[in-house]
């Protein structure tokens, strides 16, 4: 996701500033650093757990839920 943001910013002529936040106490310093920029856009990359694997494959932390391929396979087996 970061590479996609950087590529889009480069083609648009916009600079990217990375600010790392690892704990709640880091937010005030990060927001202060961002606010010093004249034009700012805040993008939060929060680790998130999704119910579908497609979102985890696109950069989410993980997917947790039923394996849909296996569910369909078992359905077909049970319908026979």
TORLUM-996589 format. One record per residue: x, y, z of N, C-alpha, C in turn; residue in three letters. Coordinates in steps of 0.05 Angstrom, whole numbers, plus 5000, padded with zeros to 4 digits. Last residue first. Layout:
<atoms>
XYZXYZXYZALA...
</atoms>
This chain:
<atoms>
451343094936451542854919449842634929UNK451543484974449243484956449143234938UNK456343425000453943355014451543344996UNK459943624961460143344970457543254983UNK458244154959457943984935458143694943UNK459544325011456844335001456344154977UNK465144255011463444085028460544095020UNK466344664974467144394969465444204985UNK464545125001463345044976463944754969UNK468145115045465245105049463845015024UNK473045165019472444915033469444885038UNK472545695002472945474983472245204995UNK472145975051469845955033470145745012UNK473745845113475045815087472745775066UNK471446315161471246065147472646075120UNK476446745191473746665184473746395170UNK480647265185479747065204476846995197UNK486447545158483647475155482947255174UNK490848095175490147815172487247785166UNK492248635161493848475179493348175175UNK491848815090490848795118492548615135UNK493548785038495148935057494148935085UNK490848455004491248724995492748895015UNK490147995033492047985011492648265000UNK486148175067488848115078490948105056UNK482048205030482948445043485648405056UNK481247675015482047864994483148125007UNK479347385059482147375053483047585033UNK474747695103475247585076478247595070UNK474547935152473147685149473547545122UNK480648225180478348215162477047945161UNK483848645224483148365218480548365202UNK488949145215486149065217485748775210UNK493149655232492949365229490049275234UNK492350265197491950115222491749815217UNK494650745169494850465162494650295187UNK491851355151492451165174492550885163UNK493951935124493051665117493851475140UNK492752605116493352395136492252135127UNK495553105081493552905080494452685099UNK496853805076497253545089494953365083UNK500554365062498354205052498753915062UNK504754525097502654715088500154565078UNK506654195156506554195127504254375119UNK505554165209507554365201507654395170UNK502253735217501053995216502954215207UNK505853305222504153325198503053615195UNK507953415272509753405249508153435223UNK503253355303504653615303506553625278UNK502052825295500253025285501553295284UNK506552605322506152545293504252755281UNK505752775374508152855360507852815330UNK500752515385501052805387503452905372UNK501851955378500052105360500452405361UNK504851695416506251795393504551965374UNK501551475454502951725461504451845437UNK499850995430497951225431499451495438UNK505250765388503750765413501951005414UNK507350825339507350555350505750535376UNK507851165281506351165306506150885316UNK511751525236511251265249509951305276UNK510751845178510851895207510051635220UNK513152045116512451815133512751895162UNK510752435066512252445091511252215108UNK511352574998510252385018512052405043UNK509453084951511352944968509952774989UNK506753064885506253104914508452964930UNK506052964831507853184840507553254869UNK503352544814501752784818503553024827UNK507052144812505852224787504252484789UNK508052124868510152204849509052294823UNK503251924888504252194896506352294876UNK503151424866501051614859501951894866UNK507751204891507651224862505551424853UNK506251224946508551374936508551414906UNK501850884945501451164953503751334943UNK504350404931502250514914501750814920UNK507750334974508850374948506850494929UNK503950255015505750485016506950544988UNK501649765000500050005000501750255000UNK
</atoms>
